[in-house]
């Protein structure tokens, strides 16, 4: 996939110092940064440049044809005052305004060698007291860090994005998005700090991303649980040459009520994540999820190598699990290919578990080698392939349950 996303013309540079920025890490520079953004927009676009130092800020809003450039040694630091992040309806659910956002914008970029830091620790502590961790639809909301809402031609390049109160980088209903050569960081046990979550977005390139976070390293989404619809799919997404340390892996779902198609992931390295490849939904949040390709993947020290399950948050079906009516939100997983996958020092090879009313079809494994304590469980799924080796130190390598069809050669 190619992307036309590129930084707007740097012919105009707007300096927040000219609007009263102090850059002392104590005074809030929100108004000065926003004034520089607005001034650049009035001139037809340009670059808002943050020089070295700590810029303390409440939420700022980017506009069309604006590049936010963070020099090396620069930190854009989110305010620790929770009241600075007003409540709003975001993604059709209760939310809060993110530190950096753009809505209905075209040609918008974040570049440079600096850091955007969400100062999430106080938010994580609050989330833990509520126990529900602020998931979509919760009354206990937290802001995301960087959100592009209904934007086109988006570029995020070079920067480090870290410590978001919740999801870190979210293209929502956006098209032509390039995210490359960035780091996304958060402590291993910080709740819901997904690195990059394309949500009902298309033509997305995630390239050379280093993600070490507390939740999904990438999670492709397209609609909340029990969505009333309509929901657009996420499609035409390419993920290449990434390194994922800690976190919950490369996920599609679980909120996938709009579906997802044409997803390609190549040359991904997992080390110490909870999961490697994970495709997840349930009867209350699914749709068509198809044409998925995972190629040249290596994993080590991962808990679950491959999870393709229509039972999220569980992995395996209950017993018994009677057939239920097919609805608009029934997940349909099909046409999924995994090629050249190596996984060592793994706890569980994983599971491929479809619903009895919507079995998983067309899973093809080619040159897949997994060394794990526990084998690969397959139920209500049609799985075929060649060059597949699953070595389980405890029990069977392949565990077939009801509806599991396995054809390896």
N, C-alpha and C positions, 0 to 999 in steps of 0.2 A: 504494500500500500504506500502510495506517495501522499504527501501532504503539502498543501500550498500555504500553510500557516507560516508567517514570517513576521519579524518585528516591524512595526510601523516606521516610517521614515524618521530618522533622528534629526531632521533639519531644525526642529524647534526643541529646545531644552528648557524646562521649567524647574527652577530651584526652590524647594520649600523654604530655604533660608531667607529668600526674599519676602516670604510671607510670615516671618516671625518664628520659624523653627529654632528651638534651642538645642536639641540633640544632646541632652544631658542625662537621659535615662530616668528622669524624675518628673519633669514637666511633660504634659501630653502635647504631642506635636500633631494631633489629629487635624486640627483646623488648618494648619499650615500645609500639610501634605495634600489635603482635599482642595485647598485653594490653588495649589500648583497644578493638580490634575484638571480642575475646572478651567484654569487659564490656558493650559495646553489644548484642551478640547475646543475652546473658543477660537483658537488659532488654527484649527483644522487638524490637530493632533501633534504628537511629538513625544519626547521622553521626559519623564519625571525622575530625576536622579537623586537617590539617597546616598550621601557620602558616608565615609567611615564614622562609626559611632552608634549609640543606641537610641533609636527613635521609638519612644513610648507612644502607643496610639490606641484609641478606640477604633471602631470600624471605619474603613475608608472604602470608597466606591470608585472603581475604574470605569472609564468611558471608552467609546469607540476611538480607534486610532491612537491609543495611548500605550506606551511602554513604561512600566515601572521597573527601573533599573537599580539594583542594589550593589554598590561597590563592595569589593573585598574588605572585610572588617566591619561591615554594616550589619546591624541587627534591627529589624522591625519587630518590636516586642509588643505583644498584646497586653492591654491593661489588665491588672488584677482585680479591678472593680467589676463585679458581675453585672452591675446596673448599666454599665457602658454598652452592653450587648442586648439591645431591645428585643422583646418577643416579637415574632412575626410568623406568618404562615409560610413555610418553606417546604418545597417538595410535597405540597398538598397535605401537610401535617404540621402540628405545632413545632416551632423551632425558635432559633435566635439568629440575629444577624451575624454573619461571619466577619472575621477581622478584615479580610480582603475579598471583595466581590465585584462582579460585573453582571449586569442584567441587560439583555437585548443589545449587546454590544458586538461590534465587528472589528476585527484586527486589533486585538488586545493581547498584550504580552507582559510577562514577568521574567526578567533576565538578570544576569550578573553573577557575582560570586558571593553575595551576602546571604543572610539568614532571615527567614520569617519564623518567629517563635511565638506560639500561641499561649505560653505560660499556663499550661493546662493542669498543673498539679492540684490547685484548689478545686477545679471542676471535677477532677477524678475522685478526689476525696468525697465531695458532695454526692457524686453518682454512687459510690460504694455504700453510702448511708441509706440510699433509697432502695438498693438491691436490684433494681431493674436496669441499671446501667444506661438509662436514657435512650433506649432503642426507639425507632420510628413509632410515633403514636403515643409515646410516653408523655405524661404531664411534667416530667422533670427533664427539661430540655437543656441542651448545651449547644453552643455555637460550633459549627465547623470552622475550618481555618481559611481555606481559599475556595470560593465557589464561583463557577461560571454558569449562569442561569440563562438559557436560551441565547447563547452566544455563537458566533461563527468566526472561524480563522483565529484560533487561540494558540499561543505559544508560551510554554513555561520551560525555561532552559537555564542550566548552570547553578541555580540557587539551591540552598538547603532549606527544607521546610520541616518544622519539628514541633513537637509538644502541643499538638492541637487538643483543645478540650474534647473533640469528638473526631469525626472523619476529617482527613487532612486536605486532600485536593479532590474536588468534585465537579466534573463537567456534567451539568444537568440539562437535558434536552439541547445539547450543543452539537455542532457539526464542524468537522475539520479542526481537530485538536491535536497538537503535538506537545508531548511532555518528554523531555529527553535530557540526559546528562544531569540529573538532579539526585539529591539524597533526601529521603524522607525518614525521619527518626522519631522515636518515642520509646519510653521505657517498656520493657518486655511485658509487664502486667498492667499497663495503662489501658483502661476500658474503652473499646470502640475506636481506637486510634488508627483505623484503616488508612493505608498510605494513599491510594488512588482509587476512586470509585466512579468510573463512568456510569452514568445513570440515564437511561433512555437517550443515549448519545450515539453518534455515528461518525465513521471515518476518524477514528482515534488511533494515534500512534504513541505507544509507551516504550521508550527506547533508552537503554543504558541507565536504568534507574536502580539505585541502591536503596533498599527499603528494609529497615530494622525497626519494627513497630510492635504494638500490643494486640493488634487484631489483623484482619486480612491485609496482606501485602498489596494485593489488587482484588477488588470485588466489583464485578460487573453486575449492575442492577437495572431494573426497569419497572418497578411498581411495588408499592408496599403490600404487606399482608392484608388480606380481605379488601383489596382495592376495589373500589366501585367502578374504576375505569372511566374513560378509555386510557390505555397506557401504550406509549410508543416503545418499540423494541430498542435494545442496544444492538448495533450491528456494525460490521466492517471495522473490527478492532484488532490491531496488531500489537503484540507485546514481544520485544526482542532484546536479547543481550542484557538481561537483568539479574541482579543478585539479591536474594531474599534471605535475611537472617532474622530469626525469631518471627513472630507474627503467625497468622493462621493460614498462610499459603496463598496460592493463586486461585481465586474463587470466581465462579459464576453463580450468582444468587446470594443470599437466599430470596431476597425480595425481587422476584423476576416475573411479575404479573404481566409485563408487556412482551416477554420473551427475549431471546438473544440468538442472533445468527451470524455466521461468518466471522468467527473468532479464531485467530491464529496466534500461537505462542511458540517461540523458537529460542533456543539457546538460553534457557533459564536455569540458574543455579540456586538450589535450596540448601541451606545449612542451619539446622536447629529450629526449623519451623514446626508448628503443630501438624500441619498438613502440607502436602505437595500440591497436587492438582485436586481441586474440589469443585464439584458441580452439585448444587444443593437447592432444593425447593421442598414444598409440601403441598397438600391438597388445598391450602388456603392462599397460595402465593405463586402459582406456576403458570406456564404457558409453553409455547413451542421454543425449545432450546436445541439448536441443530447446527450442523456444518461447523464443527469445532475441531481444530487440529492442534495437537501438542507435539512438537518435534525437537529432538536434541535437548533433552532435559536430564539434568543430573541432580540427585538428592543424596544427602547424608545426614544422619542423626535427626531424622524426621519421624514423628509419631505415626502418621498415616500417609502412605505414599499416594494412593489413588482413592478418592471418595467420589462416587457418582451416585447420589442418593436422593430419592423423592420423599424422604422422611425427616427432613431437618426440623428441629435441632438434633433428633436422633439420627443414627446411621442405618440401623437394621430395622426391619419391620417387626411389629409386635406379633405375638402368636396367641390367638388367631388374628388375621387381618382380612376380614371379608371384603369382597368387591363393593365399592361405593359408586354412586352415580358420577358420571363425568360432568364437570361443570366448566365454566369459563376459566376458572383458576386451577384446573387440573394440569399438572406438569406433563409435558410430552418431550422426553429426551430422545434424540436419535441422531445418527450419523456423526459419530464421535471417533476420532482417530488419534492414537498415541503411538509415536514412532521414535525409536532410538531413545529409550528411557532407561536410565540406570539409577538404581536406588540401593544404597548400602547403609548398614547400621540403622535399620528401620524397626520400629516396634510392631506395626501391623502393615501388611501389604495393602489392606484397605477393603473396600466393598463397592460393588455395583448392584444397587438395590432399587428396583422399580416398583411401582404400585401394581397390584393385580389388575386394576382397571386401566392402567396405562404403562405397560411394560416398556423398558428401555430397549430400543432397537438399534442395531447397526453399530455396535462398539467394536472397533478393529484395533488390535494390538499388534505391533510389528517391531521386532527387536527390542523387547522389553525384558529387563532383568532386574528382579527385586530380591534382596536378601533381607529377611525379616524374621522376627520371633513368631508372628502369627500370619496365616495365609490370607488369600484373597477370597472373600465371600461374595457369591453371585446368586441373586434371586430375582425372578421376574425380569430377566434381562437376557438378550441375545448377544453373546460375546464370541468373537472369532479372531484368528490371527495366526501368525507364524513367528518362530524365533522367540517364543515366550518362555521365560524361566522364572519361576517363583520358588524360592528356597525358604521353607519355613522350619525353624528350629523346634517349634512346638506345634504338633498336630499336622493336619493336611495342608498341602500347599494351595489347593483349590478347594473351596468349600461350597458345594452346590446345594441350594435350597429350592423351595417350590418355585417353579417357573424359570429356573436357571438353565440356559442352553449354552454350552461351551464347546467350541470347535477350534482346537489348536492343532497346528501341524508343523 
